[in-house]
Amino acid sequence: MQPALENEVSQFRELARHFFNRFFDNDLVAATSDDADMRATVVNILAMLAAPGMLLPFLFMSKYVKLQDAPMYVRDLASLGEKEFFICFSMTVMGLVTVIEWEMLFPDRRDYANLTPLPIRLRTMFGAKIAALLAFLTIFSVVINAFSPIMFPAVVLQKGSVLNVIPFARCHIASILAANTFVFFFCVAVQGVLMNVLGYRVFRRVSPYVQFGLVALLLLMFLLSARVVSQLQPGAAVNPAAVYAFPPLWFLGLYQTQLGWTNPVFRDLAASARMAAGWTTAGALATYLLSYKRHVTRSLESADEFSTVPSATERFVSRALDRWVVRDGLQQAAFYFVWKTLTRSRRHKLLFAAYVAVGCAVIFEGMAVLVARGGNSWMYHPLPELLPAPLILAFFILCGMRRVFAVPAELRANWLFQVADRGEAKRCLAGVKKAMLVLGVVPLFALLLPLHVLFWGWRTALLHMLFGTIISWLLVDVLLVSFDKFPFTCSYVPGKANLKVSWPLYLFGFTTYVSAFLTLEYWMLQRPVRFLWLVAVVILVQAALFIYRWRVGHDVALVYDEQPEPLVRTLNLWA
């Protein structure tokens, strides 16, 4: 091998390894952790993604044991829902991971600043980035489907040798890999198109909103999957608009045609799958190639700029807030620090947008059920399916804000807050509470009020908004009851929340919150005089919070260095 070619191959390998590692150095994974913590976090994420493929086939076992004497085509049709679930789950995870890695799909300014002065050809850099992208797609596809290609066919077949499982597993792997390829390159193509059309600076501003929209669409797709796939069951009424416009069903059709089905619906869906995977892959590579060289120059010439001169609207809003909402100087400092960090930090905007997108997806899934019933009469009545929408949005907005408060913006600068801390934590936290109310609760209900007035009338709309605003205010108090940090300034210990264990508690808390207040509001709307009971709810919650604070202690000190859980807990029996 010639020395020049050997040198280029060596550069390609090193760059591909560098770009692949950069995928795990993003805005949400190990932003402030060392390499060991990052590896542990990545391993935990991969293990959680692989778990459904191993556990779910066991849950499906009882269904197929009852069908073990049925003909193969009956068992195969009965498995449409499970097949579509594995396809949709894999597409959703791959899409979410790609959106999270949005900034890493192209080399960033740091890469260009370090690599451009070196004797590295652009084609080498481009090829290494493509190789890293394909390796990233492959590793997540393999992990997500590490167990299901073998375990799920074995559960469906029940009888027969291992040789019977192999064709089933081959179809399973091919369909899911095609689905992952589609969603991955679709996200890459969206980014490439926006970058070519908008230019680098505008793209940087629009990018968080596009990420939010993609996350919401992916989650909505996952939530609607069970309802849409039911239309493919024998005897079900097929809605062509829903079936042929739903990407997971395209690849379910591909799955079925590979198994030998010749149903025209499956053939049409399989054709859509092949076309979608091919066109998105070609479009992504084309836009990637077109924007790559432009991105090199513009990312070096452009910088993330924030205007230090407030606009006339910002000055008006600030003066109104200073006069009527945050008069205290320390509260103003906390309030505006939260405001500016939330609007300027890409990391915090992405994490917050993810929470809001989940809330939007949950609401749209419920509305899709009403739309599927036909007609529009449901819009003009406060039905139980519609009432919890503002509460759900408020829940995810406020929980998202509470979550991002714990992620430091610039940890090395928190010494400034420690030096300036005069032990007046309650005044600071009062400013944080007002920031959550003004930035999260007020805009939400101000935007929803005209819509509710249009469809439900003034009285019902005002009572509905009043109820949601008061419950959201109580939720803010609950979320901040044990909060003892200045937002964005405290170190963060990854994994301390232990979501692998605590997620059932969070799910139970969310469902209880929605069902309890939905029942209460629906009961109150039957007779508006019953809204006086809302005073009792406020008094009860505030009394419980007061008792909790009194038992914990009156003195509150802000924490700037979070400590991990101790390896050994003592009972302090001698105290």
Secondary structure as UniProt FT lines:
FT   HELIX           3..22
FT   TURN            23..24
FT   HELIX           35..66
FT   TURN            67..69
FT   HELIX           72..78
FT   HELIX           80..100
FT   HELIX           102..104
FT   HELIX           109..115
FT   TURN            116..117
FT   HELIX           122..144
FT   HELIX           148..157
FT   HELIX           162..198
FT   HELIX           200..229
FT   HELIX           230..232
FT   TURN            234..235
FT   HELIX           240..244
FT   HELIX           247..258
FT   TURN            259..260
FT   HELIX           264..301
FT   HELIX           312..324
FT   HELIX           329..344
FT   HELIX           346..372
FT   HELIX           377..380
FT   TURN            384..388
FT   HELIX           389..405
FT   HELIX           411..413
FT   HELIX           415..420
FT   HELIX           425..436
FT   HELIX           437..441
FT   HELIX           442..456
FT   HELIX           458..479
FT   TURN            480..482
FT   TURN            487..488
FT   TURN            494..497
FT   HELIX           499..526
FT   HELIX           528..532
FT   HELIX           533..552
FT   TURN            573..574
//
